Amino acid sequence: MNNIYPLKWINLIFRISILTPVIVGLLAGCTHVPRDGDFSEVERLVGERIPQKVHWYQGGQEDAQVKAALDDLLKEPLTSTSAVQIALLNNRSLQSEYENLGIAQADLVQAGLLSNPVLFASIRFPKGGGGGNNTEFGIAKEFLDVLLRPARKRIAEAEFERAKLRVSNAVLDLAAEVQSAFYSVLGSQQRVDIQNVATDAAQASYELAQRFDEAGNISELELALERSAAADMSAEHLRVSAILQGSRDALNRFLGLTGADRHWSLGHRLPELPDSNPDLEHVEELALNQRLDLAAARKEILQLSEALEITRSYRWIGGATFGVSTERDPDGGRVTGPNFSVEIPIFDQRQAEIARLESLLEQSKSRCAALEVAIQNEVRAAVHRISAARNLSEYYRDELVPAREQVVKFTQQEQNYMLVDVFELLFSRQQEILTYRGYIDSLTEYWIARVDLARVIGVGLPEVGSVPIVKSKKTQDPEAMKMNSKGNDTHSNHDDATYH
């Protein structure tokens, strides 16, 4: 019996040593790491705030459908809504942000896994070669790893939630950047259109001055002034054209477009001012409730608080392992039983780790408080900016533009009766055109301010009607201005002019 008993344990340990890697491999194979990163939650968070859709390219069947839809969007003239949609589907940087979801989800799965047990074996040979060998086999598992598994999962789950908030916030930031860039392009395009008219008018005035000079009807100084004015308008045309190209390039970068796709056309012009501003009551409270970056910062505080509490609770329990081992002596005797090892916290009682977590927690609290202050000030600044831009646009529309049009009208009448010369009429028309351009600048500023307000609040503002490219208001229509610059003495044609 004494010979059979140790043999049974040897066989048992041998089987454990063979089966342990197999069991571990099977368990690892059963642990599946999802690839979607709970992207549906990002879709929900984004969908609550803006109407556009998001998509994460992962090689699925939907990828081809989304790309086909993207191609269809690129065939149509670009609008504010379609520009944001194209960016959300085509921006490569945003796709890289989505991978943070996969990383966080993998970390969550890892946090729920137990560390692998350690299988060890040793053989010791007798000195001088006489007698039997001493052999020992055992298997051990980290004890604290099992104990802390639920806490690790909670912390990893909180980090996963933060990742979804950060990614959703990145989507909203991109949407706001695209809208701002799009309105910049609209404004730049209309400034170029207006400057074309101003440049043509200045050139026409200079050519007329040359004919008067040939006839001896004006002085050399007057001719030089007309030439200088025409050159100034041409230089300004080069400047605004360069700004337009820069605005298009910036928008193309956000849209992720290259090659022929960059040569899109605009689907509408700058919308007129809406009847009223969006509701600005309680906007600070709304921002504090809706901003996803603030929600992520608050969740980080909870995450660090739990990590600190866990570290304090288990500071006296260091590394601890438990297992079973068997040993055969050279004389054939065998001993088998459990083993346990524990770290004695004499020198390291986790005081440095606790201090580090305390500092991280206080840092996170201060960062969150600073973000709250920044959000409130950003909201107030955005409200003031949108109000100032609206006031300026209304002043241009209701006061300055009509005043300039009236000056042109009366100057035209006096020129018809030869009371003023044609150069004074052309000059008044140039001033009228520049006033139109100032109105476009103020209108552009209003719509960019509106986008900025939506960004700092964290919620998209209601869409307003856009002005189609084929219709226009007289304060925005360069074709109507061109008709005026050629001597039309009425302004009734402004509302019927079109862009080509």
C-alpha positions as CSV (number, residue, x, y, z in Angstrom):
1,M,0.0,0.0,0.0
2,N,2.9,2.4,0.8
3,N,4.1,2.0,-2.8
4,I,0.7,2.4,-4.4
5,Y,-0.3,5.6,-2.5
6,P,2.6,7.8,-3.8
7,L,2.1,6.5,-7.3
8,K,-1.5,7.6,-7.3
9,W,-0.4,11.2,-6.4
10,I,2.3,11.2,-9.0
11,N,-0.3,10.2,-11.6
12,L,-2.7,12.9,-10.3
13,I,0.0,15.7,-10.5
14,F,1.0,14.5,-13.9
15,R,-2.6,14.7,-15.1
16,I,-2.9,18.2,-13.6
17,S,0.3,19.3,-15.4
18,I,-1.1,18.0,-18.7
19,L,-4.7,19.2,-18.3
20,T,-4.0,22.7,-16.9
21,P,-2.8,24.2,-20.1
22,V,-5.6,22.6,-22.0
23,I,-8.2,23.9,-19.5
24,V,-6.7,27.4,-19.6
25,G,-6.7,27.3,-23.4
26,L,-10.3,26.2,-23.5
27,L,-11.3,29.0,-21.1
28,A,-9.4,31.6,-23.1
29,G,-11.1,30.4,-26.3
30,C,-14.5,30.7,-24.6
31,T,-13.8,34.4,-23.7
32,H,-15.0,36.4,-26.6
33,V,-13.9,40.1,-27.1
34,P,-16.7,41.9,-29.0
35,R,-15.5,44.1,-31.8
36,D,-18.3,46.6,-31.9
37,G,-17.3,48.5,-28.8
38,D,-20.9,49.1,-27.9
39,F,-21.1,51.5,-30.9
40,S,-24.8,51.6,-30.6
41,E,-24.5,53.7,-27.5
42,V,-22.4,56.3,-29.4
43,E,-25.1,56.3,-32.1
44,R,-27.7,57.0,-29.4
45,L,-25.7,59.8,-27.8
46,V,-25.0,61.5,-31.1
47,G,-28.5,60.9,-32.4
48,E,-30.0,62.7,-29.4
49,R,-28.0,65.8,-30.4
50,I,-27.7,66.0,-34.2
51,P,-29.7,64.5,-37.0
52,Q,-26.7,63.0,-38.9
53,K,-25.7,59.3,-38.7
54,V,-22.4,57.8,-37.8
55,H,-20.8,54.6,-39.0
56,W,-17.7,52.6,-37.9
57,Y,-16.1,50.7,-40.8
58,Q,-15.3,47.2,-39.6
59,G,-15.4,45.2,-42.8
60,G,-19.1,44.3,-42.5
61,Q,-21.8,44.2,-45.1
62,E,-23.0,47.7,-44.1
63,D,-19.7,49.3,-45.2
64,A,-20.5,49.0,-48.9
65,Q,-24.0,50.5,-48.4
66,V,-22.6,53.4,-46.5
67,K,-19.9,54.0,-49.1
68,A,-22.6,54.0,-51.8
69,A,-24.6,56.5,-49.9
70,L,-21.5,58.6,-49.5
71,D,-20.9,58.6,-53.2
72,D,-24.5,59.7,-53.8
73,L,-24.0,62.6,-51.4
74,L,-20.8,63.7,-53.2
75,K,-22.7,63.9,-56.5
76,E,-25.1,66.5,-55.1
77,P,-24.3,70.2,-54.3
78,L,-23.0,70.6,-50.8
79,T,-25.3,71.8,-48.1
80,S,-24.6,72.4,-44.4
81,T,-26.5,69.1,-43.5
82,S,-24.8,67.0,-46.2
83,A,-21.3,68.4,-45.4
84,V,-21.6,67.2,-41.8
85,Q,-23.0,63.8,-42.9
86,I,-20.1,63.4,-45.4
87,A,-17.5,64.2,-42.7
88,L,-19.1,61.8,-40.2
89,L,-18.9,59.0,-42.7
90,N,-15.6,59.8,-44.4
91,N,-13.3,61.5,-41.8
92,R,-10.4,59.1,-41.1
93,S,-9.5,60.8,-37.8
94,L,-13.0,60.0,-36.6
95,Q,-12.6,56.4,-37.5
96,S,-9.4,56.3,-35.5
97,E,-11.4,57.7,-32.5
98,Y,-13.8,54.8,-32.8
99,E,-10.9,52.4,-32.2
100,N,-10.7,53.7,-28.7
101,L,-14.0,51.9,-28.1
102,G,-12.4,48.6,-29.1
103,I,-9.4,49.3,-26.8
104,A,-11.6,50.1,-23.9
105,Q,-13.8,47.1,-24.4
106,A,-10.8,44.9,-24.6
107,D,-9.6,46.3,-21.3
108,L,-13.0,45.6,-19.8
109,V,-12.8,41.9,-20.9
110,Q,-9.2,41.7,-19.6
111,A,-10.3,43.1,-16.3
112,G,-12.8,40.2,-15.9
113,L,-10.2,37.5,-16.7
114,L,-8.3,35.7,-13.9
115,S,-4.6,35.5,-14.2
116,N,-3.3,32.1,-15.2
117,P,-2.3,29.6,-12.5
118,V,1.4,28.8,-12.2
119,L,2.5,25.2,-12.6
120,F,6.0,24.4,-11.3
121,A,8.2,21.3,-11.1
122,S,11.7,20.6,-9.8
123,I,14.0,17.7,-9.7
124,R,17.1,17.4,-7.5
125,F,19.8,14.8,-8.0
126,P,21.6,13.3,-5.0
127,K,25.3,14.3,-4.5
128,G,27.6,11.6,-5.7
129,G,24.9,9.9,-7.9
130,G,23.7,7.5,-5.2
131,G,20.1,7.1,-4.1
132,G,16.9,8.3,-5.7
133,N,16.1,11.7,-7.0
134,N,14.0,14.3,-5.2
135,T,11.1,15.6,-7.3
136,E,8.4,18.2,-6.6
137,F,5.3,19.3,-8.5
138,G,2.8,22.0,-7.7
139,I,0.3,24.5,-9.0
140,A,-0.5,27.9,-7.4
141,K,-2.9,30.8,-8.1
142,E,-2.8,34.4,-7.1
143,F,-5.3,34.9,-4.3
144,L,-5.8,38.7,-4.6
145,D,-6.4,38.4,-8.3
146,V,-9.6,36.5,-7.5
147,L,-10.6,38.7,-4.7
148,L,-10.3,42.0,-6.7
149,R,-11.9,40.7,-9.9
150,P,-15.3,42.4,-9.3
151,A,-13.7,45.7,-8.4
152,R,-11.5,45.6,-11.5
153,K,-14.5,45.0,-13.7
154,R,-16.4,48.0,-12.2
155,I,-13.4,50.3,-12.8
156,A,-13.0,49.0,-16.3
157,E,-16.7,49.4,-17.0
158,A,-16.5,53.0,-15.9
159,E,-13.5,53.6,-18.2
160,F,-15.5,52.0,-21.0
161,E,-18.4,54.4,-20.4
162,R,-15.9,57.3,-20.4
163,A,-14.5,56.1,-23.7
164,K,-18.0,56.2,-25.2
165,L,-18.6,59.7,-23.9
166,R,-15.3,60.9,-25.3
167,V,-15.8,59.4,-28.7
168,S,-19.3,60.8,-28.9
169,N,-18.0,64.2,-27.9
170,A,-15.4,63.9,-30.7
171,V,-18.2,63.3,-33.2
172,L,-20.0,66.5,-32.1
173,D,-16.8,68.5,-32.2
174,L,-16.2,67.4,-35.7
175,A,-19.7,68.3,-36.7
176,A,-19.3,71.8,-35.3
177,E,-16.0,72.3,-37.1
178,V,-17.5,71.2,-40.4
179,Q,-20.5,73.6,-40.0
180,S,-18.2,76.5,-39.2
181,A,-15.9,75.7,-42.1
182,F,-19.0,75.4,-44.4
183,Y,-20.4,78.8,-43.4
184,S,-16.9,80.2,-43.9
185,V,-16.9,78.8,-47.5
186,L,-20.4,80.3,-48.1
187,G,-19.3,83.7,-46.9
188,S,-16.1,83.6,-48.8
189,Q,-17.8,82.6,-52.0
190,Q,-20.3,85.5,-51.7
191,R,-17.5,87.9,-50.9
192,V,-15.7,86.8,-54.1
193,D,-18.9,87.3,-56.1
194,I,-19.4,90.8,-54.7
195,Q,-15.7,91.6,-55.2
196,N,-16.0,90.6,-58.8
197,V,-18.6,93.2,-59.3
198,A,-16.6,95.8,-57.4
199,T,-13.5,95.1,-59.4
200,D,-15.4,95.2,-62.7
201,A,-17.0,98.6,-61.7
202,A,-13.6,100.0,-60.7
203,Q,-12.1,98.8,-64.0
204,A,-14.9,100.3,-65.9
205,S,-14.5,103.6,-64.1
206,Y,-10.7,103.6,-65.0
207,E,-11.4,102.8,-68.6
208,L,-13.9,105.6,-68.8
209,A,-11.3,107.9,-67.2
210,Q,-8.8,107.0,-69.8
211,R,-11.2,108.0,-72.6
212,F,-11.9,111.3,-70.8
213,D,-8.2,111.8,-70.4
214,E,-7.6,111.3,-74.1
215,A,-10.3,113.9,-74.8
216,G,-8.6,116.3,-72.3
217,N,-11.6,116.4,-69.9
218,I,-9.9,115.3,-66.7
219,S,-6.5,116.0,-65.1
220,E,-3.6,113.5,-64.7
221,L,-4.3,113.4,-61.0
222,E,-7.9,112.3,-61.5
223,L,-6.7,109.6,-63.9
224,A,-4.1,108.4,-61.5
225,L,-6.7,108.2,-58.7
226,E,-9.0,106.1,-60.9
227,R,-6.1,103.8,-61.8
228,S,-5.2,103.4,-58.1
229,A,-8.8,102.6,-57.2
230,A,-9.0,99.9,-59.9
231,A,-5.7,98.4,-58.8
232,D,-6.9,98.3,-55.2
233,M,-10.0,96.5,-56.2
234,S,-8.0,94.0,-58.2
235,A,-5.6,93.3,-55.3
236,E,-8.6,92.9,-53.0
237,H,-10.1,90.4,-55.5
238,L,-6.9,88.3,-55.3
239,R,-7.0,88.4,-51.5
240,V,-10.6,87.3,-51.1
241,S,-10.1,84.6,-53.8
242,A,-7.1,83.2,-51.8
243,I,-9.3,83.2,-48.6
244,L,-12.0,81.3,-50.5
245,Q,-9.5,78.7,-51.6
246,G,-8.2,78.4,-48.1
247,S,-11.7,77.9,-46.7
248,R,-12.4,75.2,-49.3
249,D,-9.2,73.4,-48.4
250,A,-10.0,73.5,-44.7
251,L,-13.5,72.1,-45.3
252,N,-12.1,69.4,-47.6
253,R,-9.7,68.3,-44.8
254,F,-12.6,67.9,-42.4
255,L,-14.7,66.0,-45.1
256,G,-11.7,63.7,-45.8
257,L,-11.9,64.4,-49.5
258,T,-9.1,64.0,-52.0
259,G,-8.8,64.0,-55.8
260,A,-11.8,64.9,-57.9
261,D,-14.1,64.7,-54.9
262,R,-12.7,68.0,-53.7
263,H,-14.3,69.9,-56.6
264,W,-17.8,70.1,-55.2
265,S,-20.3,72.9,-55.7
266,L,-22.4,74.7,-53.1
267,G,-26.1,73.8,-52.8
268,H,-27.2,77.1,-51.1
269,R,-26.0,80.5,-50.0
270,L,-25.9,82.0,-46.6
271,P,-29.3,81.9,-45.1
272,E,-30.9,85.2,-44.1
273,L,-31.2,86.0,-40.4
274,P,-33.9,83.9,-38.8
275,D,-36.9,85.7,-37.3
276,S,-35.5,85.3,-33.8
277,N,-32.5,83.9,-32.0
278,P,-32.7,80.4,-30.5
279,D,-34.1,80.3,-27.0
280,L,-31.2,81.4,-24.8
281,E,-32.9,80.9,-21.4
282,H,-31.2,78.4,-19.1
283,V,-28.5,77.8,-21.6
284,E,-25.8,77.4,-18.9
285,E,-27.8,74.8,-17.1
286,L,-28.5,73.0,-20.4
287,A,-24.8,72.9,-21.2
288,L,-23.8,71.5,-17.8
289,N,-26.4,68.7,-18.3
290,Q,-25.6,68.0,-22.0
291,R,-21.9,68.4,-22.5
292,L,-20.4,64.9,-22.9
293,D,-16.9,66.0,-22.1
294,L,-18.2,67.2,-18.7
295,A,-20.0,63.9,-18.2
296,A,-16.8,62.0,-18.9
297,A,-14.9,64.2,-16.4
298,R,-17.5,63.5,-13.7
299,K,-17.3,59.8,-14.4
300,E,-13.5,59.9,-14.0
301,I,-14.0,61.3,-10.5
302,L,-16.2,58.3,-9.6
303,Q,-13.7,55.9,-11.2
304,L,-10.7,57.3,-9.3
305,S,-12.7,57.4,-6.0
306,E,-13.4,53.7,-6.3
307,A,-9.8,52.9,-7.2
308,L,-8.6,54.8,-4.1
309,E,-11.2,53.0,-1.8
310,I,-10.1,49.6,-3.1
311,T,-6.4,50.4,-2.6
312,R,-7.0,51.6,0.9
313,S,-9.1,48.5,1.8
314,Y,-6.6,46.0,0.5
315,R,-3.4,47.9,1.4
316,W,-2.4,45.2,4.0
317,I,-3.0,42.4,1.7
318,G,-0.1,42.2,-0.7
319,G,0.7,39.4,-3.0
320,A,-0.9,36.2,-1.8
321,T,-1.0,32.8,-3.6
322,F,-2.5,29.5,-2.7
323,G,-2.1,26.1,-4.3
324,V,-1.2,22.4,-3.9
325,S,2.1,20.6,-4.3
326,T,3.6,17.1,-3.9
327,E,7.2,16.1,-3.2
328,R,8.9,12.7,-3.4
329,D,12.0,12.1,-1.3
330,P,15.0,10.2,-2.5
331,D,14.0,7.3,-0.2
332,G,10.6,7.0,-2.0
333,G,8.5,8.8,0.6
334,R,6.0,11.4,-0.6
335,V,4.3,14.3,1.0
336,T,1.4,16.2,-0.6
337,G,-0.7,19.2,0.6
338,P,-1.8,22.8,0.1
339,N,0.6,25.7,0.1
340,F,0.1,29.3,0.8
341,S,2.3,32.4,0.5
342,V,1.6,36.0,1.5
343,E,3.5,39.2,1.2
344,I,4.3,40.8,4.6
345,P,3.6,44.5,4.4
346,I,6.6,45.7,6.4
347,F,8.2,48.2,4.0
348,D,5.7,48.8,1.3
349,Q,2.2,49.4,2.7
350,R,0.9,51.0,-0.6
351,Q,1.3,54.4,0.9
352,A,2.9,55.8,-2.3
353,E,0.1,54.3,-4.5
354,I,-2.5,55.7,-2.2
355,A,-0.9,59.1,-2.3
356,R,-0.7,58.9,-6.1
357,L,-4.4,58.1,-6.3
358,E,-5.3,60.8,-3.9
359,S,-3.5,63.4,-6.0
360,L,-5.1,62.0,-9.2
361,L,-8.5,62.3,-7.6
362,E,-7.9,65.9,-6.5
363,Q,-6.5,66.7,-9.9
364,S,-9.6,65.2,-11.5
365,K,-11.9,67.1,-9.3
366,S,-10.1,70.4,-10.0
367,R,-10.1,69.6,-13.7
368,C,-13.8,68.9,-13.7
369,A,-14.5,72.1,-11.7
370,A,-12.4,74.1,-14.2
371,L,-14.3,72.6,-17.1
372,E,-17.6,73.6,-15.5
373,V,-16.3,77.2,-15.1
374,A,-15.0,77.2,-18.7
375,I,-18.3,75.9,-20.0
376,Q,-20.3,78.5,-18.3
377,N,-18.0,81.3,-19.6
378,E,-18.0,79.8,-23.1
379,V,-21.8,79.8,-23.1
380,R,-22.0,83.4,-22.0
381,A,-19.4,84.4,-24.6
382,A,-21.2,82.5,-27.3
383,V,-24.5,84.1,-26.3
384,H,-22.9,87.6,-26.4
385,R,-21.2,86.8,-29.8
386,I,-24.4,85.6,-31.4
387,S,-26.3,88.6,-30.1
388,A,-23.7,91.1,-31.3
389,A,-23.5,89.4,-34.7
390,R,-27.2,89.6,-35.1
391,N,-27.3,93.2,-34.1
392,L,-24.6,94.1,-36.6
393,S,-26.3,92.1,-39.4
394,E,-29.7,93.8,-38.7
395,Y,-28.0,97.2,-38.7
396,Y,-26.5,96.5,-42.1
397,R,-29.7,95.1,-43.5
398,D,-32.1,97.7,-42.1
399,E,-30.0,100.8,-42.0
400,L,-26.7,100.9,-43.9
401,V,-27.6,98.9,-47.0
402,P,-30.8,100.9,-47.6
403,A,-28.9,104.2,-47.0
404,R,-26.3,103.2,-49.6
405,E,-29.0,102.2,-52.1
406,Q,-30.7,105.6,-51.5
407,V,-27.4,107.4,-52.2
408,V,-27.0,105.5,-55.4
409,K,-30.6,106.3,-56.4
410,F,-30.3,110.0,-55.8
411,T,-26.8,110.2,-57.4
412,Q,-28.2,108.4,-60.5
413,Q,-31.0,111.0,-60.7
414,E,-28.6,113.9,-60.4
415,Q,-26.3,112.4,-63.0
416,N,-29.2,112.0,-65.4
417,Y,-29.7,115.8,-65.2
418,M,-25.9,116.3,-65.5
419,L,-25.7,117.7,-62.0
420,V,-22.9,115.3,-61.0
421,D,-20.3,113.5,-63.2
422,V,-20.3,109.8,-64.0
423,F,-17.3,109.2,-61.8
424,E,-19.3,110.2,-58.7
425,L,-22.0,107.8,-59.7
426,L,-19.6,105.0,-60.1
427,F,-18.0,105.8,-56.8
428,S,-21.3,105.7,-55.0
429,R,-22.0,102.3,-56.6
430,Q,-18.6,101.0,-55.4
431,Q,-19.5,102.1,-51.9
432,E,-22.8,100.3,-52.2
433,I,-21.1,97.1,-53.2
434,L,-18.6,97.3,-50.3
435,T,-21.6,97.8,-48.0
436,Y,-23.1,94.6,-49.4
437,R,-19.9,92.8,-48.6
438,G,-19.9,94.1,-45.0
439,Y,-23.4,92.7,-44.7
440,I,-22.1,89.3,-45.9
441,D,-19.3,89.4,-43.4
442,S,-21.7,90.1,-40.5
443,L,-24.1,87.4,-41.7
444,T,-21.2,84.9,-41.9
445,E,-20.2,85.8,-38.4
446,Y,-23.7,85.2,-37.2
447,W,-24.0,81.7,-38.5
448,I,-20.5,80.7,-37.3
449,A,-21.5,82.2,-33.8
450,R,-24.7,80.1,-33.9
451,V,-22.6,76.9,-34.6
452,D,-20.3,77.8,-31.8
453,L,-23.2,78.3,-29.4
454,A,-24.5,74.8,-30.3
455,R,-21.0,73.4,-29.7
456,V,-20.6,74.9,-26.2
457,I,-24.1,73.8,-25.2
458,G,-23.6,70.3,-26.5
459,V,-26.9,70.2,-28.4
460,G,-27.6,71.0,-32.0
461,L,-29.7,74.1,-32.6
462,P,-32.8,73.8,-34.7
463,E,-32.1,74.0,-38.5
464,V,-33.4,77.0,-40.4
465,G,-34.3,77.3,-44.0
466,S,-31.4,77.8,-46.4
467,V,-31.4,80.2,-49.4
468,P,-31.2,78.2,-52.7
469,I,-28.4,79.2,-55.0
470,V,-30.8,80.2,-57.7
471,K,-32.7,82.8,-55.7
472,S,-31.4,85.7,-53.6
473,K,-32.1,88.8,-51.6
474,K,-31.0,92.1,-53.1
475,T,-28.5,92.7,-50.3
476,Q,-26.6,89.5,-51.3
477,D,-26.9,89.4,-55.1
478,P,-23.8,90.4,-57.1
479,E,-25.7,90.1,-60.4
480,A,-28.1,92.7,-59.3
481,M,-25.2,94.9,-58.3
482,K,-23.6,94.4,-61.7
483,M,-26.8,95.6,-63.3
484,N,-26.6,98.7,-61.2
485,S,-23.0,99.3,-62.0
486,K,-23.9,99.4,-65.7
487,G,-26.3,102.3,-65.2
488,N,-29.6,100.8,-64.3
489,D,-31.4,103.6,-62.4
490,T,-33.8,101.3,-60.5
491,H,-33.4,98.5,-58.0
492,S,-36.5,96.5,-58.8
493,N,-34.4,93.8,-60.5
494,H,-32.5,92.8,-57.4
495,D,-35.0,90.3,-56.3
496,D,-35.1,88.5,-59.7
497,A,-31.3,88.2,-60.2
498,T,-29.7,84.8,-60.2
499,Y,-26.3,83.2,-59.7
500,H,-24.8,81.2,-62.6
